[in-house]
Amino acid sequence: MKVSAQNIKGSSGHFEAIFKNATSGILITDSSAKIIAINPFLLNEFGYTEKELLGKKVEILIPSRYRKKHSHYHEKYIEVPQTRMMGRGIDFYALRKDGTEFPVEINLSNYEDYGSRYVIVFINNISIRKKVEKSIEKLHEELEETVEQRTKDLQETLLQLELVNAKLEKAITFQKAILKNAGAIIISTDKNGIIQTFNPEAEKELGYSAEELIGKQTPLIFHDKIEIKKRAEILSRELKKDIPAGIEVFIVKARMGLHNEYEWTYITKNKKKFPVLLNITSMKDDSGNLIGYLGVSVNISERKKIEQELQVSYEKEKELSELKSRFVSMASHEFRTPLSTILSSAYLIEKYTTDQEQPKRSKHLQHIFSSVTMLTDILNDFLSVDKIEEGKIFVKYSQINVQKFLKELVLELKGTLRKGQKILYHHDGSSSVFLDISLLKHIIMNLVSNASKFSPEESPIEIKTTCNNNQFILSVKDHGIGISKEDQKHLMERFFRGANAAEIQGTGLGLHIVSKYADLMNGSVKYKSELEKGSEFIVTFKTKRNGEEKNIAH
């Protein structure tokens, strides 16, 4: 079936416009690596004229240190030609006429015509992308490939029609090869925005067939209306004129010759969304008349994912840095007091040498013991947090008579309370629970220690336990200084100390450890507090039955 001259002429004119306005470098070599065609963009990028490159080996554009290997690679490629990117993961550099080098991304395709094999080389200058990759750790490659074609003069006589048809068919084959293998969504429209080209990548990504859209629809069919409206408002302010929320949003800058590359959201035929980076340029004929617009877009979903992962990593690194700073500040403050006490007491003990001065020695020995205990508690808190973060805490469930256990623990805790403070304990329901006795003890001791520190002398500390409906509830209530609403937002964070607790000894790790230990046993922590009216911490566990899983590594 022969292609009519009118149809061929229309297609070739369109392809020629694409070729002339492409924003990527494209060249074609024969099987011996000689350059037989090169587009204006590439000539400008390398600083050559077309005459200087046509017929030359492609190695003229490659730094000398790579040329020997390239000849070998070219021979291998001709033996087994396929559409692919050169050396994924390998850095390539190109050489300009003036001797400067720049990083490039190279894609290869090929086609056969009249028994001869031709290689299509897409060359993109990725200098800017390389700079960006250094700052955000190699973000997803931005692909900006466009298509091009140079056709022969169509102003020949009807007597030369067959020759012209043959040449144009060859050009169309080449153009189709580019459109098919570009690896980017390529859509062109006429000057009114009606789709004229919809390449295979566009069909694959958007779910529409070219037949559904070409000559019938504008790109608005797969764009987000809300996004278009917002961009129209931005452009109206930027260009200082009213831009309607329609096809004009996409083409106004291209028509004015301005940079027109933005991120957009594409909506597929089955209503799925994905982000793209879209570059739109105007297309003109040989006389400079506007004939349409070319849009080249790249799916940047993977790049967005990498950006999000990098952002999360950055936030974690920032948090770690802040934690280190808070740790140094806290440690220097909390270690200084007990160490000074130990040093001064040890010095004074040395001065008391007679039997009559034994009470003074005992007093200072007690100060040393108290300070060492304080340092031990601080270090134990650090070790507990470290074990939790490294997943080295093992939950060992056992049957506990919680009422008996609490009564014994209350006696043990009496010696740690401030002057005149006392613990009031009450229990409701069954006495039997199935929890890790060691972790439960740490939780209670931490809560009671906080209640004692932040409450005045002679004040009571109330402990209540309740076991019913497959729940075990522990409540520790004090009548101390309380916690402000603002500070309550950060209570469970590592090293956090309330604004009204700055002068009270502590690491800011106790409640963090309590929350983590509770979580290990499927528990949760809630609290009620008001400044100068005290605080109540409520820990709720979903109780296990004897015989269920008894060792859970976290």
Backbone hydrogen bonds, N-H to C=O, Kabsch-Sander energy under -0.5 kcal/mol:
donor,donor_aa,acceptor,acceptor_aa,energy
8,I,4,S,-2.4
9,K,5,A,-2.5
10,G,6,Q,-2.0
11,S,7,N,-2.3
12,S,8,I,-2.9
13,G,9,K,-2.2
14,H,10,G,-1.8
15,F,11,S,-2.6
16,E,12,S,-3.1
17,A,13,G,-2.0
18,I,14,H,-2.1
19,F,15,F,-2.7
20,K,16,E,-2.6
21,N,17,A,-1.9
22,A,18,I,-0.6
22,A,19,F,-0.8
25,G,123,I,-2.1
27,L,121,V,-2.2
28,I,37,A,-2.5
29,T,119,V,-2.3
30,D,34,K,-2.0
33,A,30,D,-2.0
35,I,56,K,-3.1
36,I,28,I,-3.2
37,A,28,I,-1.3
39,N,26,I,-2.4
43,L,39,N,-1.9
44,N,40,P,-2.4
45,E,41,F,-2.1
46,F,42,L,-2.4
47,G,43,L,-1.5
48,Y,43,L,-1.3
53,L,49,T,-0.8
53,L,50,E,-1.0
54,L,50,E,-2.5
55,G,35,I,-3.3
56,K,53,L,-2.6
58,V,33,A,-2.5
60,I,57,K,-2.0
61,L,58,V,-2.1
62,I,59,E,-1.8
66,Y,63,P,-2.1
67,R,63,P,-0.7
67,R,64,S,-0.8
68,K,64,S,-0.5
70,H,66,Y,-2.2
71,S,67,R,-1.9
72,H,68,K,-1.2
73,Y,69,K,-2.5
74,H,70,H,-2.8
75,E,71,S,-1.9
76,K,72,H,-2.1
77,Y,73,Y,-2.4
78,I,74,H,-2.4
79,E,75,E,-1.7
80,V,76,K,-1.9
84,R,82,Q,-0.5
84,R,108,L,-2.2
86,M,106,I,-2.7
88,R,85,M,-0.5
90,I,87,G,-2.8
92,F,104,V,-0.7
94,A,102,F,-2.8
95,L,61,L,-2.7
96,R,100,T,-3.0
97,K,46,F,-2.8
99,G,96,R,-1.6
102,F,94,A,-1.6
104,V,92,F,-2.3
105,E,124,N,-2.0
107,N,122,F,-2.0
108,L,84,R,-3.7
109,S,120,I,-2.1
111,Y,118,Y,-2.0
113,D,116,S,-2.6
116,S,113,D,-1.9
118,Y,111,Y,-2.8
119,V,29,T,-2.6
120,I,109,S,-2.6
121,V,27,L,-3.0
121,V,119,V,-0.6
122,F,107,N,-2.8
122,F,120,I,-0.5
123,I,25,G,-3.3
123,I,121,V,-0.6
124,N,105,E,-2.3
124,N,122,F,-0.5
126,I,103,P,-2.2
126,I,124,N,-0.6
130,K,126,I,-2.5
131,K,127,S,-1.7
132,V,128,I,-2.3
133,E,129,R,-2.9
134,K,130,K,-1.6
135,S,131,K,-1.1
135,S,132,V,-0.5
136,I,132,V,-2.0
137,E,133,E,-0.5
138,K,133,E,-3.0
143,L,141,E,-0.7
144,E,142,E,-0.7
149,Q,15,F,-0.6
151,T,149,Q,-0.6
156,E,154,L,-1.2
160,Q,157,T,-1.7
161,L,158,L,-1.4
164,V,160,Q,-2.5
165,N,161,L,-3.1
166,A,162,E,-2.1
167,K,163,L,-2.2
168,L,164,V,-2.7
169,E,165,N,-2.5
170,K,166,A,-1.7
171,A,167,K,-2.0
172,I,168,L,-2.7
173,T,169,E,-2.1
174,F,170,K,-1.8
175,Q,171,A,-2.5
176,K,172,I,-2.9
177,A,173,T,-1.8
178,I,174,F,-1.9
179,L,175,Q,-2.8
180,K,176,K,-2.5
181,N,177,A,-1.8
182,A,178,I,-1.0
185,I,297,S,-2.5
186,I,184,A,-0.7
187,I,185,I,-0.6
187,I,295,G,-2.6
188,S,197,T,-1.3
189,T,293,Y,-2.5
190,D,194,I,-2.2
191,K,291,I,-0.6
193,G,190,D,-2.0
195,I,217,Q,-2.9
196,Q,188,S,-3.4
197,T,188,S,-1.8
199,N,186,I,-2.0
202,A,199,N,-0.8
203,E,199,N,-1.9
204,K,200,P,-2.6
205,E,201,E,-2.6
206,L,202,A,-2.7
207,G,203,E,-1.8
212,E,209,S,-0.6
213,L,209,S,-0.9
213,L,210,A,-0.6
214,I,210,A,-2.9
215,G,195,I,-3.2
216,K,213,L,-2.5
217,Q,213,L,-2.3
221,I,218,T,-1.8
222,F,219,P,-1.6
223,H,220,L,-1.4
224,D,265,T,-0.8
228,I,224,D,-2.1
229,K,225,K,-2.2
230,K,226,I,-2.1
231,R,227,E,-2.3
232,A,228,I,-2.2
233,E,229,K,-1.7
234,I,230,K,-2.0
235,L,231,R,-2.8
236,S,232,A,-2.2
237,R,233,E,-1.7
238,E,234,I,-2.5
239,L,235,L,-3.3
240,K,236,S,-0.8
241,K,236,S,-1.1
246,G,244,P,-2.2
249,V,246,G,-1.5
250,F,247,I,-1.2
251,I,247,I,-1.3
252,V,248,E,-2.2
255,R,251,I,-2.7
256,M,252,V,-1.2
257,G,254,A,-1.1
258,L,253,K,-2.8
262,Y,278,L,-1.9
264,W,276,V,-2.3
266,Y,264,W,-0.5
266,Y,274,F,-2.7
267,I,222,F,-2.3
268,T,266,Y,-0.5
268,T,272,K,-3.3
269,K,206,L,-2.6
271,K,268,T,-2.0
274,F,266,Y,-1.9
276,V,264,W,-2.7
277,L,298,V,-1.9
278,L,262,Y,-2.9
278,L,276,V,-0.6
279,N,296,V,-2.4
280,I,260,N,-2.0
281,T,294,L,-2.4
283,M,292,G,-2.9
285,D,289,N,-2.2
288,G,285,D,-2.2
291,I,283,M,-3.0
292,G,283,M,-1.3
293,Y,189,T,-1.7
294,L,281,T,-3.1
295,G,187,I,-3.1
296,V,279,N,-2.6
296,V,294,L,-0.5
297,S,185,I,-2.6
297,S,295,G,-0.5
298,V,277,L,-1.4
300,I,275,P,-2.2
304,K,300,I,-2.7
305,K,301,S,-2.2
306,I,302,E,-2.3
307,E,303,R,-2.6
308,Q,304,K,-2.4
309,E,305,K,-2.4
310,L,306,I,-2.6
311,Q,307,E,-2.3
312,V,308,Q,-2.5
313,S,309,E,-2.4
314,Y,310,L,-2.7
315,E,311,Q,-2.5
316,K,312,V,-2.4
317,E,313,S,-2.5
318,K,314,Y,-2.7
319,E,315,E,-2.7
320,L,316,K,-2.6
321,S,317,E,-2.4
322,E,318,K,-2.3
323,L,319,E,-2.5
324,K,320,L,-2.5
325,S,321,S,-2.1
326,R,322,E,-2.6
327,F,323,L,-2.6
328,V,324,K,-2.6
329,S,325,S,-2.3
330,M,326,R,-2.8
331,A,327,F,-3.5
332,S,328,V,-2.4
333,H,329,S,-1.4
334,E,330,M,-3.3
335,F,331,A,-2.5
336,R,332,S,-0.8
337,T,333,H,-1.0
339,L,335,F,-2.0
340,S,336,R,-2.3
341,T,337,T,-2.2
342,I,338,P,-2.6
343,L,339,L,-2.4
344,S,340,S,-2.7
345,S,341,T,-2.7
346,A,342,I,-2.5
347,Y,343,L,-2.0
348,L,344,S,-2.2
349,I,345,S,-2.6
350,E,346,A,-1.4
351,K,347,Y,-0.6
351,K,348,L,-1.1
352,Y,348,L,-1.1
352,Y,349,I,-0.6
353,T,351,K,-1.0
357,E,354,T,-0.8
358,Q,355,D,-1.8
361,R,357,E,-2.0
362,S,358,Q,-2.9
363,K,359,P,-2.1
364,H,360,K,-2.0
365,L,361,R,-2.5
366,Q,362,S,-2.3
367,H,363,K,-1.6
368,I,364,H,-2.0
369,F,365,L,-2.8
370,S,366,Q,-2.7
371,S,367,H,-2.4
372,V,368,I,-2.8
373,T,369,F,-2.5
374,M,370,S,-2.3
375,L,371,S,-2.5
376,T,372,V,-2.7
377,D,373,T,-2.5
378,I,374,M,-2.2
379,L,375,L,-2.7
380,N,376,T,-2.6
381,D,377,D,-2.1
382,F,378,I,-2.1
383,L,379,L,-2.6
384,S,380,N,-2.6
385,V,381,D,-2.4
386,D,382,F,-2.4
387,K,383,L,-2.5
388,I,384,S,-2.3
389,E,385,V,-2.6
390,E,386,D,-1.8
391,G,388,I,-1.3
392,K,387,K,-3.0
394,F,392,K,-0.6
395,V,393,I,-0.5
395,V,552,I,-2.5
396,K,394,F,-0.5
397,Y,395,V,-0.6
397,Y,550,K,-2.1
398,S,435,L,-1.8
400,I,433,V,-3.2
402,V,400,I,-1.3
402,V,431,S,-2.6
405,F,401,N,-2.8
406,L,402,V,-2.6
407,K,403,Q,-1.9
408,E,404,K,-2.0
409,L,405,F,-2.2
410,V,406,L,-2.7
411,L,407,K,-1.5
412,E,408,E,-1.7
413,L,409,L,-2.1
414,K,410,V,-1.1
416,T,413,L,-2.1
417,L,414,K,-1.3
421,Q,418,R,-2.1
422,K,459,S,-0.9
424,L,422,K,-0.5
424,L,461,I,-2.9
425,Y,423,I,-0.6
426,H,463,I,-2.2
428,D,465,T,-2.3
430,S,467,C,-1.4
433,V,400,I,-2.4
433,V,431,S,-0.5
435,L,398,S,-1.3
435,L,433,V,-0.6
437,I,435,L,-0.8
440,L,436,D,-2.4
441,K,437,I,-2.1
442,H,438,S,-2.0
443,I,439,L,-2.2
444,I,440,L,-2.3
445,M,441,K,-2.8
446,N,442,H,-2.3
447,L,443,I,-2.2
448,V,444,I,-2.8
449,S,445,M,-2.5
450,N,446,N,-2.2
451,A,447,L,-2.3
452,S,448,V,-2.4
453,K,449,S,-2.5
454,F,450,N,-2.4
455,S,452,S,-1.2
458,E,419,K,-1.7
459,S,456,P,-1.2
461,I,422,K,-2.6
462,E,477,K,-2.7
463,I,424,L,-3.2
463,I,461,I,-0.5
464,K,475,S,-2.5
465,T,426,H,-2.2
466,T,473,I,-2.2
467,C,428,D,-1.9
468,N,471,Q,-1.9
471,Q,468,N,-1.7
472,F,541,F,-2.3
473,I,466,T,-3.1
474,L,539,V,-2.9
475,S,464,K,-2.8
476,V,537,F,-2.2
477,K,462,E,-3.0
478,D,535,S,-2.8
481,I,454,F,-2.4
488,Q,484,S,-1.8
489,K,485,K,-0.6
489,K,486,E,-0.9
490,H,487,D,-1.7
491,L,488,Q,-0.9
493,E,490,H,-1.9
495,F,508,G,-0.9
496,F,493,E,-1.4
496,F,508,G,-1.0
501,A,498,G,-1.8
502,A,499,A,-0.6
504,I,501,A,-1.7
513,I,509,L,-2.6
514,V,510,G,-2.4
515,S,511,L,-2.4
516,K,512,H,-1.9
517,Y,513,I,-3.0
518,A,514,V,-2.4
519,D,515,S,-2.0
520,L,516,K,-2.0
521,M,517,Y,-1.0
521,M,518,A,-0.7
522,N,519,D,-1.7
523,G,518,A,-3.2
524,S,540,T,-1.9
526,K,538,I,-2.7
528,K,536,E,-2.4
530,E,534,G,-1.8
532,E,481,I,-3.0
533,K,530,E,-2.3
534,G,480,G,-0.9
534,G,530,E,-0.6
536,E,528,K,-2.7
537,F,476,V,-2.5
538,I,526,K,-3.0
539,V,474,L,-3.1
539,V,537,F,-0.5
540,T,524,S,-2.4
540,T,538,I,-0.5
541,F,472,F,-2.7
542,K,522,N,-0.9
543,T,470,N,-1.3
543,T,541,F,-0.9
544,K,434,F,-1.0
548,E,545,R,-2.1
552,I,395,V,-1.9
553,A,551,N,-0.5
554,H,393,I,-1.6
